[in-house]
């Protein structure tokens, strides 16, 4: 079984600050780091570190070669990454003293993926393989449609939530209905369901399960833990408490380890607990994909 992570490849520009800048405010950075990131690349690293056979697809510029080299060092195959964009995606990240972050994205090559590239890439995978997607690239709906025809199992994280997702939710033939696993945080979950911001997590989960009855829903809620919903099954898991150094990539780590655990035939609860354990290790370290733990740090006998 192969996993195709079709997603964003970003250069992360991380500024450590006392607090995240408010509108009109200038703050001084305590430190600056240039590193590899992008939800797609982060999830590819997580999936590979968790022990799966992972292929990365997307588009980047020459400035992103160091990211591909890093992914390859984690065992990710990057043959399906097209390297002819003028610029890789960029992310400006502020990390405050509590480890919380604020992110501004510039898409670069992530929004230059063509129909031909999609067709040629998806054709290399088989029925039963997994495709993992986020909302940081263009043509997401087409990729899901093509992957569905190929018989691939589809995992989607609609982050960042934007008008494209809103239109998909309201459409009569939403590509979201083709998704096998839908990963959302509480903000994205409320937006998808149309519930007020800061609605009860249980209400968001139940609404998502009703909206997408053929999709397994995974709702991550930060310090409140994580929820799983599918048909009549509801599972809640608590976070593993740990000192927080940086929350960047925590959700991507959770996604990768949940899928890896399920592929090991672990139960839903075991998979959720494994994913929470992996995310806890990631937030205790600084950085994005560099902070993601390896399988021998997470899976317990």
C-alpha positions in Angstrom: 0.0 0.0 0.0 1.3 3.5 -1.0 0.4 6.9 0.4 0.4 9.9 -1.8 0.6 13.2 0.0 -0.5 15.8 -2.6 0.0 19.1 -1.0 1.8 22.3 -0.1 5.6 22.7 0.2 6.5 25.9 2.0 9.5 27.7 3.3 8.7 28.6 6.9 10.0 31.9 8.3 9.6 31.6 12.0 9.8 34.5 14.4 9.8 33.9 18.1 8.0 36.8 19.8 6.7 37.7 23.3 3.2 37.9 21.9 1.6 37.7 18.5 1.4 41.1 16.8 -2.0 42.9 17.0 -3.3 45.0 14.1 -1.1 48.1 13.6 1.5 46.8 16.1 5.2 46.2 15.5 6.9 43.6 17.7 10.5 42.6 18.1 11.5 39.1 17.3 13.6 37.2 19.9 14.9 34.7 17.2 14.5 33.9 13.6 14.7 30.5 11.8 14.2 29.5 8.2 12.9 26.0 7.9 10.9 23.5 5.9 7.2 23.4 6.1 3.8 23.4 4.4 0.9 21.2 5.6 1.5 18.8 2.7 5.2 18.4 3.4 4.6 18.2 7.2 2.0 15.5 6.7 4.3 13.6 4.3 7.0 13.7 6.9 4.7 12.5 9.7 3.3 9.6 7.6 6.8 8.5 6.6 8.2 8.8 10.1 5.3 6.8 11.3 6.4 3.9 9.0 4.3 4.2 5.8 5.4 4.2 2.2 5.0 7.8 1.3 5.2 9.8 -2.0 5.1 13.6 -2.1 3.5 15.5 -5.0 3.2 19.2 -5.5 5.2 22.1 -7.1 8.1 24.1 -5.8 10.9 26.4 -7.0 14.6 26.0 -6.8 14.5 27.8 -3.4 12.7 24.7 -2.1 15.3 22.1 -2.9 16.4 21.9 0.7 12.8 20.9 1.7 12.9 18.0 -0.7 16.2 16.9 0.6 14.9 16.9 4.1 11.8 14.9 3.1 14.0 12.4 1.4 16.1 12.0 4.5 12.8 10.9 6.3 12.2 8.3 3.6 9.6 10.3 1.5 9.8 9.7 -2.3 9.7 13.2 -4.0 9.7 12.0 -7.6 6.2 13.5 -8.2 7.2 17.0 -7.1 7.4 19.4 -10.1 10.3 21.8 -9.7 9.6 24.6 -12.2 7.8 27.3 -10.2 9.4 30.7 -9.9 9.0 30.5 -6.1 8.1 28.0 -3.4 5.3 28.7 -1.0 6.2 30.9 1.9 4.8 31.0 5.4 5.5 33.8 7.9 5.0 32.3 11.4 4.9 34.1 14.7 5.4 31.9 17.8 4.6 33.4 21.2 6.0 32.6 24.6 3.2 30.1 25.2 3.9 28.2 22.0 0.9 29.4 20.1 1.3 30.5 16.5 -0.1 32.9 13.9 0.6 32.1 10.2 0.5 34.2 7.0 0.7 32.1 3.7 1.9 33.0 0.2 1.1 30.1 -2.1 3.8 30.3 -4.8 4.1 27.0 -6.6 1.4 25.5 -4.5 -1.2 27.3 -6.6 0.4 26.4 -10.0 -0.5 22.7 -10.2 -1.9 21.8 -13.6 -4.6 19.3 -14.7 -1.9 17.4 -16.7 0.3 17.0 -13.6 -2.6 15.7 -11.6 -3.6 13.1 -14.2 0.0 11.9 -14.6 0.5 11.6 -10.9 -2.7 9.9 -9.9 -2.3 7.4 -12.7 0.7 6.0 -10.8 -1.3 4.8 -7.9 -3.7 1.9 -7.4 -7.1 1.1 -5.8 -6.7 0.9 -2.1 -3.8 3.4 -1.9 -4.3 6.5 0.3 -4.2 10.1 -0.8 -3.8 12.8 1.8 -4.8 16.3 0.9 -5.1 19.8 2.5 -6.4 23.1 1.3 -3.1 24.8 0.6 -2.9 23.9 -3.1 -5.1 24.6 -6.1 -7.3 22.1 -8.0 -8.1 20.1 -4.8 -11.6 19.2 -6.1 -10.2 17.8 -9.3 -7.5 15.8 -7.4 -10.3 14.3 -5.2 -12.4 13.5 -8.2 -9.5 11.8 -10.0 -8.4 9.9 -6.9 -11.9 8.6 -6.4 -12.1 7.2 -9.9 -8.7 5.5 -9.3 -10.2 3.8 -6.2 -7.9 5.5 -3.8 -8.9 6.2 -0.2 -9.1 9.9 0.5 -8.1 11.9 3.5 -8.8 15.6 3.5 -7.9 18.4 5.9 -9.8 21.6 4.8 -7.2 23.9 6.2 -7.2 26.8 5.8 -11.0 27.1 5.6 -11.9 29.6 2.8 -14.5 30.3 0.2 -13.5 27.3 -1.8 -14.5 25.0 1.0 -17.6 27.0 1.8 -18.8 26.6 -1.9 -18.0 22.8 -1.7 -20.1 22.4 1.5 -23.1 24.2 -0.1 -22.8 22.5 -3.5 -25.2 19.7 -4.4 -22.3 17.5 -5.6 -19.7 18.5 -3.1 -16.3 16.8 -3.5 -16.3 16.5 0.3 -18.8 13.7 -0.1 -16.1 11.6 -1.7 -13.8 11.8 1.3 -13.1 8.8 3.5 -11.5 10.7 6.4 -12.2 14.3 7.2 -9.8 16.0 9.7 -10.9 19.3 11.1 -10.1 21.4 14.2 -12.9 23.1 16.2 -12.7 26.3 14.1 -12.9 24.5 10.8 -15.5 22.2 12.1 -17.8 25.1 13.2 -17.3 26.8 9.8 -18.1 23.6 7.8 -21.3 23.0 9.8 -22.4 26.6 10.0 -22.5 26.5 13.8 -21.4 29.5 15.8 -17.8 29.9 16.7 -16.9 28.2 20.0 -19.9 25.9 19.8 -19.7 22.7 21.9 -17.3 20.2 20.4 -19.8 17.4 20.7 -22.4 19.5 18.7 -19.8 20.1 16.0 -19.0 16.4 15.8 -22.6 15.3 15.6 -23.4 17.8 12.9 -20.4 16.7 10.8 -21.4 13.0 11.2 -24.9 13.9 10.0 -23.6 16.0 7.1 -21.1 13.3 5.9 -22.6 9.9 6.8 -20.1 7.9 4.7 -17.0 9.8 6.1 -15.0 9.2 9.3 -14.8 12.5 11.1 -11.7 13.4 13.2 -12.1 16.6 15.2 -9.1 18.0 17.0 -9.7 20.5 19.7 -6.3 21.5 21.2 -6.3 21.2 25.0 -9.8 19.6 25.0 -8.4 16.5 23.2 -9.7 14.9 20.0 -13.0 13.3 18.9 -13.9 10.6 16.4 -17.3 10.1 14.8 -18.6 7.6 12.3 -22.2 6.3 12.1 -23.0 5.5 15.7 -19.5 5.4 17.0 -18.2 8.3 19.1 -14.7 8.3 20.7 -13.1 11.0 22.7 -9.5 11.0 23.8 -7.6 13.3 26.1 -4.3 15.1 25.2 -1.0 13.9 26.7 0.0 16.8 28.9 3.5 18.1 28.2 5.4 21.4 28.3 4.7 23.2 25.0 7.6 24.6 23.0 5.9 25.1 19.6 2.4 24.0 18.3 3.4 24.3 14.6 2.7 21.0 12.9 0.9 19.4 15.8 -2.2 18.7 13.7 -0.2 17.3 10.8 1.6 15.0 13.2 -1.8 13.8 14.6 -3.1 13.1 11.1 -0.1 11.1 10.0 0.0 8.9 13.1 -3.8 8.3 13.2 -3.6 7.0 9.6 -0.5 5.0 10.3 -2.1 3.4 13.4 -5.2 2.5 11.5 -3.1 0.9 8.8 -1.6 -1.2 11.6 -5.1 -2.5 12.3 -5.2 -0.7 15.6 -8.7 0.2 17.0 -10.1 3.7 16.6 -9.4 4.5 20.3 -5.9 3.1 20.1 -5.2 5.1 16.9 -6.5 8.3 18.6 -4.4 7.7 21.6 -1.4 7.1 19.5 -2.0 10.2 17.5 -2.3 12.3 20.7 0.9 10.8 22.0 2.8 11.7 18.8 1.3 15.3 18.8 2.4 15.8 22.4 6.0 14.9 21.5 5.9 17.2 18.5 4.7 20.2 20.5 7.4 19.7 23.1 10.0 20.5 20.4 10.6 23.5 18.3 10.1 23.4 14.5 7.6 21.8 12.1 8.5 18.6 10.4 11.8 18.4 12.4 9.8 18.1 15.6 7.7 15.1 14.4 8.7 11.9 16.3 9.7 8.6 14.7 7.6 5.5 15.0 9.9 3.9 17.7 9.2 7.0 19.9 5.4 6.6 19.6 4.1 3.1 19.1 4.1 1.1 22.3 4.1 -2.7 22.5 
